[in-house]
Amino acid sequence: MSTLIAAHLRIAPLTAAATVDPMALRHLLYAQCGPGNGVEHIRVRAGPHGADIIAFIDGNDPEKANELLRQIVEKAIAATTPLHFWRVV
């Protein structure tokens, strides 16, 4: 039996001038999710020093859930020019 696991990470810009729209980032992250990967929900909260991302992932292993979220975020950063100067912190 699987459950929903909350995975969390934070991204931050390498330059102080960079900002991100939380809804736009959420849509970019969903675009990187493949079918059947278990991502149920993604939430983004942006602040002056970065963005917190929480994903609820169907599964049993918190480590795998966190790794899946990291992969999704890193793909979104690589695929989106305005995010090229952002990193997982």
SEFIZA-3560 file (N, C-alpha, C; in Angstrom, 3 decimals):
REM SEFIZA-3560
<numar><xx>0.836</xx><yy>-1.173</yy><zz>0.000</zz><atom>N</atom></numar>
<numar><xx>0.000</xx><yy>0.000</yy><zz>0.000</zz><atom>CA</atom></numar>
<numar><xx>0.884</xx><yy>1.241</yy><zz>0.000</zz><atom>C</atom></numar>
<numar><xx>0.635</xx><yy>2.142</yy><zz>-0.924</zz><atom>N</atom></numar>
<numar><xx>1.427</xx><yy>3.367</yy><zz>-0.967</zz><atom>CA</atom></numar>
<numar><xx>0.653</xx><yy>4.513</yy><zz>-0.327</zz><atom>C</atom></numar>
<numar><xx>1.385</xx><yy>5.533</yy><zz>0.030</zz><atom>N</atom></numar>
<numar><xx>0.818</xx><yy>6.721</yy><zz>0.646</zz><atom>CA</atom></numar>
<numar><xx>1.380</xx><yy>7.955</yy><zz>-0.051</zz><atom>C</atom></numar>
<numar><xx>0.857</xx><yy>9.106</yy><zz>0.287</zz><atom>N</atom></numar>
<numar><xx>1.430</xx><yy>10.340</yy><zz>-0.231</zz><atom>CA</atom></numar>
<numar><xx>2.549</xx><yy>10.790</yy><zz>0.692</zz><atom>C</atom></numar>
<numar><xx>3.688</xx><yy>11.069</yy><zz>0.093</zz><atom>N</atom></numar>
<numar><xx>4.855</xx><yy>11.530</yy><zz>0.834</zz><atom>CA</atom></numar>
<numar><xx>5.116</xx><yy>12.970</yy><zz>0.434</zz><atom>C</atom></numar>
<numar><xx>5.334</xx><yy>13.830</yy><zz>1.412</zz><atom>N</atom></numar>
<numar><xx>5.670</xx><yy>15.227</yy><zz>1.131</zz><atom>CA</atom></numar>
<numar><xx>7.180</xx><yy>15.338</yy><zz>0.954</zz><atom>C</atom></numar>
<numar><xx>7.584</xx><yy>15.810</yy><zz>-0.217</zz><atom>N</atom></numar>
<numar><xx>8.994</xx><yy>16.068</yy><zz>-0.496</zz><atom>CA</atom></numar>
<numar><xx>9.172</xx><yy>17.578</yy><zz>-0.573</zz><atom>C</atom></numar>
<numar><xx>10.273</xx><yy>18.080</yy><zz>-0.028</zz><atom>N</atom></numar>
<numar><xx>10.497</xx><yy>19.524</yy><zz>0.024</zz><atom>CA</atom></numar>
<numar><xx>11.919</xx><yy>19.850</yy><zz>-0.397</zz><atom>C</atom></numar>
<numar><xx>12.062</xx><yy>20.949</yy><zz>-1.117</zz><atom>N</atom></numar>
<numar><xx>13.381</xx><yy>21.515</yy><zz>-1.351</zz><atom>CA</atom></numar>
<numar><xx>13.245</xx><yy>22.998</yy><zz>-1.610</zz><atom>C</atom></numar>
<numar><xx>14.371</xx><yy>23.677</yy><zz>-1.568</zz><atom>N</atom></numar>
<numar><xx>14.404</xx><yy>25.126</yy><zz>-1.779</zz><atom>CA</atom></numar>
<numar><xx>15.351</xx><yy>25.421</yy><zz>-2.924</zz><atom>C</atom></numar>
<numar><xx>14.946</xx><yy>26.365</yy><zz>-3.766</zz><atom>N</atom></numar>
<numar><xx>15.836</xx><yy>26.860</yy><zz>-4.801</zz><atom>CA</atom></numar>
<numar><xx>16.074</xx><yy>28.338</yy><zz>-4.537</zz><atom>C</atom></numar>
<numar><xx>17.233</xx><yy>28.813</yy><zz>-4.964</zz><atom>N</atom></numar>
<numar><xx>17.573</xx><yy>30.217</yy><zz>-4.775</zz><atom>CA</atom></numar>
<numar><xx>18.370</xx><yy>30.694</yy><zz>-5.975</zz><atom>C</atom></numar>
<numar><xx>18.254</xx><yy>31.974</yy><zz>-6.275</zz><atom>N</atom></numar>
<numar><xx>19.004</xx><yy>32.524</yy><zz>-7.401</zz><atom>CA</atom></numar>
<numar><xx>20.459</xx><yy>32.772</yy><zz>-7.024</zz><atom>C</atom></numar>
<numar><xx>21.338</xx><yy>32.697</yy><zz>-8.023</zz><atom>N</atom></numar>
<numar><xx>22.741</xx><yy>33.013</yy><zz>-7.797</zz><atom>CA</atom></numar>
<numar><xx>22.962</xx><yy>34.524</yy><zz>-7.794</zz><atom>C</atom></numar>
<numar><xx>21.993</xx><yy>35.267</yy><zz>-8.334</zz><atom>N</atom></numar>
<numar><xx>22.076</xx><yy>36.725</yy><zz>-8.350</zz><atom>CA</atom></numar>
<numar><xx>20.908</xx><yy>37.287</yy><zz>-7.548</zz><atom>C</atom></numar>
<numar><xx>21.146</xx><yy>38.365</yy><zz>-6.854</zz><atom>N</atom></numar>
<numar><xx>20.122</xx><yy>38.939</yy><zz>-5.990</zz><atom>CA</atom></numar>
<numar><xx>18.944</xx><yy>39.516</yy><zz>-6.774</zz><atom>C</atom></numar>
<numar><xx>19.144</xx><yy>39.870</yy><zz>-8.027</zz><atom>N</atom></numar>
<numar><xx>18.095</xx><yy>40.523</yy><zz>-8.813</zz><atom>CA</atom></numar>
<numar><xx>17.056</xx><yy>39.552</yy><zz>-9.370</zz><atom>C</atom></numar>
<numar><xx>17.313</xx><yy>38.258</yy><zz>-9.310</zz><atom>N</atom></numar>
<numar><xx>16.409</xx><yy>37.275</yy><zz>-9.903</zz><atom>CA</atom></numar>
<numar><xx>15.177</xx><yy>37.059</yy><zz>-9.030</zz><atom>C</atom></numar>
<numar><xx>14.019</xx><yy>37.003</yy><zz>-9.671</zz><atom>N</atom></numar>
<numar><xx>12.769</xx><yy>36.680</yy><zz>-8.974</zz><atom>CA</atom></numar>
<numar><xx>12.050</xx><yy>35.599</yy><zz>-9.774</zz><atom>C</atom></numar>
<numar><xx>11.080</xx><yy>34.985</yy><zz>-9.149</zz><atom>N</atom></numar>
<numar><xx>10.311</xx><yy>33.949</yy><zz>-9.830</zz><atom>CA</atom></numar>
<numar><xx>8.851</xx><yy>34.080</yy><zz>-9.418</zz><atom>C</atom></numar>
<numar><xx>7.969</xx><yy>33.915</yy><zz>-10.394</zz><atom>N</atom></numar>
<numar><xx>6.539</xx><yy>33.903</yy><zz>-10.131</zz><atom>CA</atom></numar>
<numar><xx>6.161</xx><yy>32.494</yy><zz>-9.667</zz><atom>C</atom></numar>
<numar><xx>5.583</xx><yy>32.341</yy><zz>-8.475</zz><atom>N</atom></numar>
<numar><xx>5.288</xx><yy>31.001</yy><zz>-7.956</zz><atom>CA</atom></numar>
<numar><xx>4.381</xx><yy>30.171</yy><zz>-8.871</zz><atom>C</atom></numar>
<numar><xx>3.363</xx><yy>30.786</yy><zz>-9.448</zz><atom>N</atom></numar>
<numar><xx>2.459</xx><yy>30.027</yy><zz>-10.323</zz><atom>CA</atom></numar>
<numar><xx>3.164</xx><yy>29.603</yy><zz>-11.609</zz><atom>C</atom></numar>
<numar><xx>3.984</xx><yy>30.477</yy><zz>-12.160</zz><atom>N</atom></numar>
<numar><xx>4.728</xx><yy>30.128</yy><zz>-13.372</zz><atom>CA</atom></numar>
<numar><xx>5.691</xx><yy>28.981</yy><zz>-13.081</zz><atom>C</atom></numar>
<numar><xx>6.371</xx><yy>29.041</yy><zz>-11.936</zz><atom>N</atom></numar>
<numar><xx>7.291</xx><yy>27.962</yy><zz>-11.570</zz><atom>CA</atom></numar>
<numar><xx>6.532</xx><yy>26.662</yy><zz>-11.374</zz><atom>C</atom></numar>
<numar><xx>5.394</xx><yy>26.738</yy><zz>-10.749</zz><atom>N</atom></numar>
<numar><xx>4.575</xx><yy>25.527</yy><zz>-10.543</zz><atom>CA</atom></numar>
<numar><xx>4.221</xx><yy>24.883</yy><zz>-11.881</zz><atom>C</atom></numar>
<numar><xx>3.822</xx><yy>25.700</yy><zz>-12.850</zz><atom>N</atom></numar>
<numar><xx>3.486</xx><yy>25.167</yy><zz>-14.178</zz><atom>CA</atom></numar>
<numar><xx>4.718</xx><yy>24.570</yy><zz>-14.864</zz><atom>C</atom></numar>
<numar><xx>5.869</xx><yy>25.214</yy><zz>-14.710</zz><atom>N</atom></numar>
<numar><xx>7.101</xx><yy>24.671</yy><zz>-15.286</zz><atom>CA</atom></numar>
<numar><xx>7.455</xx><yy>23.324</yy><zz>-14.670</zz><atom>C</atom></numar>
<numar><xx>7.236</xx><yy>23.189</yy><zz>-13.378</zz><atom>N</atom></numar>
<numar><xx>7.537</xx><yy>21.924</yy><zz>-12.706</zz><atom>CA</atom></numar>
<numar><xx>6.588</xx><yy>20.820</yy><zz>-13.163</zz><atom>C</atom></numar>
<numar><xx>5.302</xx><yy>21.140</yy><zz>-13.259</zz><atom>N</atom></numar>
<numar><xx>4.349</xx><yy>20.136</yy><zz>-13.746</zz><atom>CA</atom></numar>
<numar><xx>4.701</xx><yy>19.690</yy><zz>-15.162</zz><atom>C</atom></numar>
<numar><xx>5.229</xx><yy>20.604</yy><zz>-15.979</zz><atom>N</atom></numar>
<numar><xx>5.591</xx><yy>20.267</yy><zz>-17.354</zz><atom>CA</atom></numar>
<numar><xx>6.721</xx><yy>19.240</yy><zz>-17.404</zz><atom>C</atom></numar>
<numar><xx>7.501</xx><yy>19.150</yy><zz>-16.344</zz><atom>N</atom></numar>
<numar><xx>8.610</xx><yy>18.192</yy><zz>-16.302</zz><atom>CA</atom></numar>
<numar><xx>8.207</xx><yy>16.830</yy><zz>-15.744</zz><atom>C</atom></numar>
<numar><xx>6.996</xx><yy>16.711</yy><zz>-15.248</zz><atom>N</atom></numar>
<numar><xx>6.519</xx><yy>15.450</yy><zz>-14.669</zz><atom>CA</atom></numar>
<numar><xx>6.078</xx><yy>14.508</yy><zz>-15.779</zz><atom>C</atom></numar>
<numar><xx>6.601</xx><yy>13.318</yy><zz>-15.737</zz><atom>N</atom></numar>
<numar><xx>6.191</xx><yy>12.312</yy><zz>-16.704</zz><atom>CA</atom></numar>
<numar><xx>4.946</xx><yy>11.581</yy><zz>-16.235</zz><atom>C</atom></numar>
<numar><xx>4.274</xx><yy>10.928</yy><zz>-17.162</zz><atom>N</atom></numar>
<numar><xx>3.087</xx><yy>10.167</yy><zz>-16.771</zz><atom>CA</atom></numar>
<numar><xx>3.472</xx><yy>9.020</yy><zz>-15.839</zz><atom>C</atom></numar>
<numar><xx>2.671</xx><yy>8.846</yy><zz>-14.821</zz><atom>N</atom></numar>
<numar><xx>2.889</xx><yy>7.732</yy><zz>-13.912</zz><atom>CA</atom></numar>
<numar><xx>4.050</xx><yy>7.893</yy><zz>-12.954</zz><atom>C</atom></numar>
<numar><xx>4.614</xx><yy>9.107</yy><zz>-12.807</zz><atom>N</atom></numar>
<numar><xx>5.746</xx><yy>9.253</yy><zz>-11.894</zz><atom>CA</atom></numar>
<numar><xx>5.317</xx><yy>9.422</yy><zz>-10.437</zz><atom>C</atom></numar>
<numar><xx>4.016</xx><yy>9.545</yy><zz>-10.198</zz><atom>N</atom></numar>
<numar><xx>3.517</xx><yy>9.591</yy><zz>-8.830</zz><atom>CA</atom></numar>
<numar><xx>3.328</xx><yy>10.974</yy><zz>-8.249</zz><atom>C</atom></numar>
<numar><xx>3.650</xx><yy>12.017</yy><zz>-8.988</zz><atom>N</atom></numar>
<numar><xx>3.467</xx><yy>13.367</yy><zz>-8.462</zz><atom>CA</atom></numar>
<numar><xx>1.983</xx><yy>13.691</yy><zz>-8.456</zz><atom>C</atom></numar>
<numar><xx>1.455</xx><yy>13.974</yy><zz>-7.274</zz><atom>N</atom></numar>
<numar><xx>0.035</xx><yy>14.278</yy><zz>-7.127</zz><atom>CA</atom></numar>
<numar><xx>-0.215</xx><yy>15.778</yy><zz>-7.062</zz><atom>C</atom></numar>
<numar><xx>0.608</xx><yy>16.491</yy><zz>-6.317</zz><atom>N</atom></numar>
<numar><xx>0.417</xx><yy>17.933</yy><zz>-6.133</zz><atom>CA</atom></numar>
<numar><xx>1.780</xx><yy>18.601</yy><zz>-6.025</zz><atom>C</atom></numar>
<numar><xx>1.883</xx><yy>19.831</yy><zz>-6.518</zz><atom>N</atom></numar>
<numar><xx>3.083</xx><yy>20.649</yy><zz>-6.335</zz><atom>CA</atom></numar>
<numar><xx>2.626</xx><yy>22.012</yy><zz>-5.839</zz><atom>C</atom></numar>
<numar><xx>3.305</xx><yy>22.510</yy><zz>-4.825</zz><atom>N</atom></numar>
<numar><xx>3.039</xx><yy>23.839</yy><zz>-4.305</zz><atom>CA</atom></numar>
<numar><xx>4.354</xx><yy>24.610</yy><zz>-4.257</zz><atom>C</atom></numar>
<numar><xx>4.287</xx><yy>25.901</yy><zz>-4.559</zz><atom>N</atom></numar>
<numar><xx>5.472</xx><yy>26.751</yy><zz>-4.548</zz><atom>CA</atom></numar>
<numar><xx>5.179</xx><yy>27.989</yy><zz>-3.714</zz><atom>C</atom></numar>
<numar><xx>6.112</xx><yy>28.320</yy><zz>-2.834</zz><atom>N</atom></numar>
<numar><xx>6.023</xx><yy>29.560</yy><zz>-2.065</zz><atom>CA</atom></numar>
<numar><xx>7.317</xx><yy>30.320</yy><zz>-2.308</zz><atom>C</atom></numar>
<numar><xx>7.200</xx><yy>31.478</yy><zz>-2.947</zz><atom>N</atom></numar>
<numar><xx>8.376</xx><yy>32.282</yy><zz>-3.279</zz><atom>CA</atom></numar>
<numar><xx>8.524</xx><yy>33.425</yy><zz>-2.293</zz><atom>C</atom></numar>
<numar><xx>9.763</xx><yy>33.736</yy><zz>-1.975</zz><atom>N</atom></numar>
<numar><xx>10.072</xx><yy>34.849</yy><zz>-1.100</zz><atom>CA</atom></numar>
<numar><xx>11.254</xx><yy>35.619</yy><zz>-1.651</zz><atom>C</atom></numar>
<numar><xx>11.761</xx><yy>36.546</yy><zz>-0.880</zz><atom>N</atom></numar>
<numar><xx>12.842</xx><yy>37.397</yy><zz>-1.378</zz><atom>CA</atom></numar>
<numar><xx>14.174</xx><yy>36.667</yy><zz>-1.579</zz><atom>C</atom></numar>
<numar><xx>14.329</xx><yy>35.500</yy><zz>-0.971</zz><atom>N</atom></numar>
<numar><xx>15.606</xx><yy>34.796</yy><zz>-1.059</zz><atom>CA</atom></numar>
<numar><xx>15.527</xx><yy>33.457</yy><zz>-1.771</zz><atom>C</atom></numar>
<numar><xx>14.388</xx><yy>33.171</yy><zz>-2.411</zz><atom>N</atom></numar>
<numar><xx>14.262</xx><yy>31.912</yy><zz>-3.119</zz><atom>CA</atom></numar>
<numar><xx>12.842</xx><yy>31.407</yy><zz>-3.132</zz><atom>C</atom></numar>
<numar><xx>12.706</xx><yy>30.129</yy><zz>-3.393</zz><atom>N</atom></numar>
<numar><xx>11.382</xx><yy>29.517</yy><zz>-3.453</zz><atom>CA</atom></numar>
<numar><xx>11.422</xx><yy>28.152</yy><zz>-2.780</zz><atom>C</atom></numar>
<numar><xx>10.413</xx><yy>27.894</yy><zz>-1.968</zz><atom>N</atom></numar>
<numar><xx>10.227</xx><yy>26.573</yy><zz>-1.365</zz><atom>CA</atom></numar>
<numar><xx>9.259</xx><yy>25.802</yy><zz>-2.237</zz><atom>C</atom></numar>
<numar><xx>9.610</xx><yy>24.553</yy><zz>-2.522</zz><atom>N</atom></numar>
<numar><xx>8.785</xx><yy>23.697</yy><zz>-3.367</zz><atom>CA</atom></numar>
<numar><xx>8.422</xx><yy>22.455</yy><zz>-2.562</zz><atom>C</atom></numar>
<numar><xx>7.150</xx><yy>22.177</yy><zz>-2.513</zz><atom>N</atom></numar>
<numar><xx>6.668</xx><yy>20.965</yy><zz>-1.847</zz><atom>CA</atom></numar>
<numar><xx>5.875</xx><yy>20.167</yy><zz>-2.869</zz><atom>C</atom></numar>
<numar><xx>6.188</xx><yy>18.894</yy><zz>-2.962</zz><atom>N</atom></numar>
<numar><xx>5.451</xx><yy>18.000</yy><zz>-3.854</zz><atom>CA</atom></numar>
<numar><xx>4.931</xx><yy>16.837</yy><zz>-3.021</zz><atom>C</atom></numar>
<numar><xx>3.722</xx><yy>16.461</yy><zz>-3.287</zz><atom>N</atom></numar>
<numar><xx>3.138</xx><yy>15.282</yy><zz>-2.657</zz><atom>CA</atom></numar>
<numar><xx>3.210</xx><yy>14.165</yy><zz>-3.689</zz><atom>C</atom></numar>
<numar><xx>3.936</xx><yy>13.116</yy><zz>-3.321</zz><atom>N</atom></numar>
<numar><xx>4.272</xx><yy>12.051</yy><zz>-4.266</zz><atom>CA</atom></numar>
<numar><xx>3.745</xx><yy>10.729</yy><zz>-3.736</zz><atom>C</atom></numar>
<numar><xx>3.081</xx><yy>9.994</yy><zz>-4.612</zz><atom>N</atom></numar>
<numar><xx>2.532</xx><yy>8.685</yy><zz>-4.275</zz><atom>CA</atom></numar>
<numar><xx>3.685</xx><yy>7.690</yy><zz>-4.180</zz><atom>C</atom></numar>
<numar><xx>3.880</xx><yy>7.112</yy><zz>-3.014</zz><atom>N</atom></numar>
<numar><xx>4.961</xx><yy>6.143</yy><zz>-2.848</zz><atom>CA</atom></numar>
<numar><xx>5.149</xx><yy>5.760</yy><zz>-1.403</zz><atom>C</atom></numar>
<numar><xx>6.190</xx><yy>4.979</yy><zz>-1.169</zz><atom>N</atom></numar>
<numar><xx>6.486</xx><yy>4.493</yy><zz>0.177</zz><atom>CA</atom></numar>
<numar><xx>7.860</xx><yy>4.915</yy><zz>0.684</zz><atom>C</atom></numar>
<numar><xx>8.674</xx><yy>5.508</yy><zz>-0.181</zz><atom>N</atom></numar>
<numar><xx>10.063</xx><yy>5.784</yy><zz>0.168</zz><atom>CA</atom></numar>
<numar><xx>10.339</xx><yy>7.287</yy><zz>0.134</zz><atom>C</atom></numar>
<numar><xx>10.527</xx><yy>7.916</yy><zz>1.304</zz><atom>N</atom></numar>
<numar><xx>10.795</xx><yy>9.358</yy><zz>1.337</zz><atom>CA</atom></numar>
<numar><xx>12.048</xx><yy>9.769</yy><zz>0.562</zz><atom>C</atom></numar>
<numar><xx>13.079</xx><yy>8.930</yy><zz>0.582</zz><atom>N</atom></numar>
<numar><xx>14.313</xx><yy>9.258</yy><zz>-0.153</zz><atom>CA</atom></numar>
<numar><xx>14.054</xx><yy>9.298</yy><zz>-1.656</zz><atom>C</atom></numar>
<numar><xx>13.298</xx><yy>8.336</yy><zz>-2.163</zz><atom>N</atom></numar>
<numar><xx>12.961</xx><yy>8.323</yy><zz>-3.588</zz><atom>CA</atom></numar>
<numar><xx>12.080</xx><yy>9.516</yy><zz>-3.954</zz><atom>C</atom></numar>
<numar><xx>11.173</xx><yy>9.882</yy><zz>-3.060</zz><atom>N</atom></numar>
<numar><xx>10.304</xx><yy>11.035</yy><zz>-3.312</zz><atom>CA</atom></numar>
<numar><xx>11.132</xx><yy>12.317</yy><zz>-3.400</zz><atom>C</atom></numar>
<numar><xx>12.063</xx><yy>12.491</yy><zz>-2.478</zz><atom>N</atom></numar>
<numar><xx>12.926</xx><yy>13.663</yy><zz>-2.511</zz><atom>CA</atom></numar>
<numar><xx>13.810</xx><yy>13.683</yy><zz>-3.752</zz><atom>C</atom></numar>
<numar><xx>14.318</xx><yy>12.541</yy><zz>-4.150</zz><atom>N</atom></numar>
<numar><xx>15.144</xx><yy>12.464</yy><zz>-5.358</zz><atom>CA</atom></numar>
<numar><xx>14.322</xx><yy>12.774</yy><zz>-6.600</zz><atom>C</atom></numar>
<numar><xx>13.099</xx><yy>12.278</yy><zz>-6.657</zz><atom>N</atom></numar>
<numar><xx>12.226</xx><yy>12.574</yy><zz>-7.794</zz><atom>CA</atom></numar>
<numar><xx>11.960</xx><yy>14.071</yy><zz>-7.889</zz><atom>C</atom></numar>
<numar><xx>11.670</xx><yy>14.717</yy><zz>-6.765</zz><atom>N</atom></numar>
<numar><xx>11.437</xx><yy>16.158</yy><zz>-6.785</zz><atom>CA</atom></numar>
<numar><xx>12.686</xx><yy>16.895</yy><zz>-7.240</zz><atom>C</atom></numar>
<numar><xx>13.839</xx><yy>16.496</yy><zz>-6.762</zz><atom>N</atom></numar>
<numar><xx>15.096</xx><yy>17.131</yy><zz>-7.183</zz><atom>CA</atom></numar>
<numar><xx>15.286</xx><yy>16.998</yy><zz>-8.691</zz><atom>C</atom></numar>
<numar><xx>15.025</xx><yy>15.829</yy><zz>-9.241</zz><atom>N</atom></numar>
<numar><xx>15.167</xx><yy>15.622</yy><zz>-10.688</zz><atom>CA</atom></numar>
<numar><xx>14.219</xx><yy>16.524</yy><zz>-11.471</zz><atom>C</atom></numar>
<numar><xx>12.991</xx><yy>16.634</yy><zz>-11.016</zz><atom>N</atom></numar>
<numar><xx>12.003</xx><yy>17.477</yy><zz>-11.684</zz><atom>CA</atom></numar>
<numar><xx>12.461</xx><yy>18.934</yy><zz>-11.666</zz><atom>C</atom></numar>
<numar><xx>12.914</xx><yy>19.400</yy><zz>-10.511</zz><atom>N</atom></numar>
<numar><xx>13.353</xx><yy>20.791</yy><zz>-10.383</zz><atom>CA</atom></numar>
<numar><xx>14.589</xx><yy>21.044</yy><zz>-11.242</zz><atom>C</atom></numar>
<numar><xx>15.546</xx><yy>20.141</yy><zz>-11.220</zz><atom>N</atom></numar>
<numar><xx>16.753</xx><yy>20.334</yy><zz>-12.013</zz><atom>CA</atom></numar>
<numar><xx>16.451</xx><yy>20.342</yy><zz>-13.514</zz><atom>C</atom></numar>
<numar><xx>15.500</xx><yy>19.518</yy><zz>-13.958</zz><atom>N</atom></numar>
<numar><xx>15.077</xx><yy>19.545</yy><zz>-15.364</zz><atom>CA</atom></numar>
<numar><xx>14.441</xx><yy>20.885</yy><zz>-15.707</zz><atom>C</atom></numar>
<numar><xx>13.599</xx><yy>21.389</yy><zz>-14.814</zz><atom>N</atom></numar>
<numar><xx>12.937</xx><yy>22.679</yy><zz>-15.056</zz><atom>CA</atom></numar>
<numar><xx>13.962</xx><yy>23.803</yy><zz>-15.124</zz><atom>C</atom></numar>
<numar><xx>14.952</xx><yy>23.788</yy><zz>-14.248</zz><atom>N</atom></numar>
<numar><xx>15.998</xx><yy>24.809</yy><zz>-14.272</zz><atom>CA</atom></numar>
<numar><xx>16.775</xx><yy>24.737</yy><zz>-15.583</zz><atom>C</atom></numar>
<numar><xx>17.135</xx><yy>23.534</yy><zz>-16.005</zz><atom>N</atom></numar>
<numar><xx>17.911</xx><yy>23.375</yy><zz>-17.235</zz><atom>CA</atom></numar>
<numar><xx>17.117</xx><yy>23.756</yy><zz>-18.486</zz><atom>C</atom></numar>
<numar><xx>15.807</xx><yy>23.562</yy><zz>-18.450</zz><atom>N</atom></numar>
<numar><xx>14.979</xx><yy>23.791</yy><zz>-19.635</zz><atom>CA</atom></numar>
<numar><xx>14.422</xx><yy>25.207</yy><zz>-19.734</zz><atom>C</atom></numar>
<numar><xx>14.645</xx><yy>26.041</yy><zz>-18.722</zz><atom>N</atom></numar>
<numar><xx>14.015</xx><yy>27.353</yy><zz>-18.659</zz><atom>CA</atom></numar>
<numar><xx>15.080</xx><yy>28.430</yy><zz>-18.515</zz><atom>C</atom></numar>
<numar><xx>15.275</xx><yy>29.215</yy><zz>-19.565</zz><atom>N</atom></numar>
<numar><xx>16.327</xx><yy>30.231</yy><zz>-19.567</zz><atom>CA</atom></numar>
<numar><xx>16.295</xx><yy>31.147</yy><zz>-18.351</zz><atom>C</atom></numar>
<numar><xx>15.141</xx><yy>31.702</yy><zz>-17.938</zz><atom>N</atom></numar>
<numar><xx>15.162</xx><yy>32.584</yy><zz>-16.764</zz><atom>CA</atom></numar>
<numar><xx>15.567</xx><yy>31.888</yy><zz>-15.460</zz><atom>C</atom></numar>
<numar><xx>15.541</xx><yy>30.567</yy><zz>-15.441</zz><atom>N</atom></numar>
<numar><xx>15.929</xx><yy>29.832</yy><zz>-14.229</zz><atom>CA</atom></numar>
<numar><xx>17.372</xx><yy>29.336</yy><zz>-14.256</zz><atom>C</atom></numar>
<numar><xx>18.111</xx><yy>29.601</yy><zz>-15.326</zz><atom>N</atom></numar>
<numar><xx>19.471</xx><yy>29.073</yy><zz>-15.441</zz><atom>CA</atom></numar>
<numar><xx>20.377</xx><yy>29.515</yy><zz>-14.298</zz><atom>C</atom></numar>
<numar><xx>20.066</xx><yy>30.627</yy><zz>-13.657</zz><atom>N</atom></numar>
<numar><xx>20.889</xx><yy>31.099</yy><zz>-12.546</zz><atom>CA</atom></numar>
<numar><xx>20.296</xx><yy>30.747</yy><zz>-11.182</zz><atom>C</atom></numar>
<numar><xx>19.426</xx><yy>29.754</yy><zz>-11.156</zz><atom>N</atom></numar>
<numar><xx>18.841</xx><yy>29.268</yy><zz>-9.908</zz><atom>CA</atom></numar>
<numar><xx>19.448</xx><yy>27.901</yy><zz>-9.604</zz><atom>C</atom></numar>
<numar><xx>19.548</xx><yy>27.574</yy><zz>-8.324</zz><atom>N</atom></numar>
<numar><xx>20.090</xx><yy>26.283</yy><zz>-7.897</zz><atom>CA</atom></numar>
<numar><xx>19.314</xx><yy>25.750</yy><zz>-6.706</zz><atom>C</atom></numar>
<numar><xx>19.331</xx><yy>24.430</yy><zz>-6.557</zz><atom>N</atom></numar>
<numar><xx>18.799</xx><yy>23.781</yy><zz>-5.366</zz><atom>CA</atom></numar>
<numar><xx>19.773</xx><yy>24.076</yy><zz>-4.238</zz><atom>C</atom></numar>
<numar><xx>19.245</xx><yy>24.540</yy><zz>-3.113</zz><atom>N</atom></numar>
<numar><xx>20.113</xx><yy>24.847</yy><zz>-1.960</zz><atom>CA</atom></numar>
<numar><xx>19.759</xx><yy>23.980</yy><zz>-0.778</zz><atom>C</atom></numar>
//
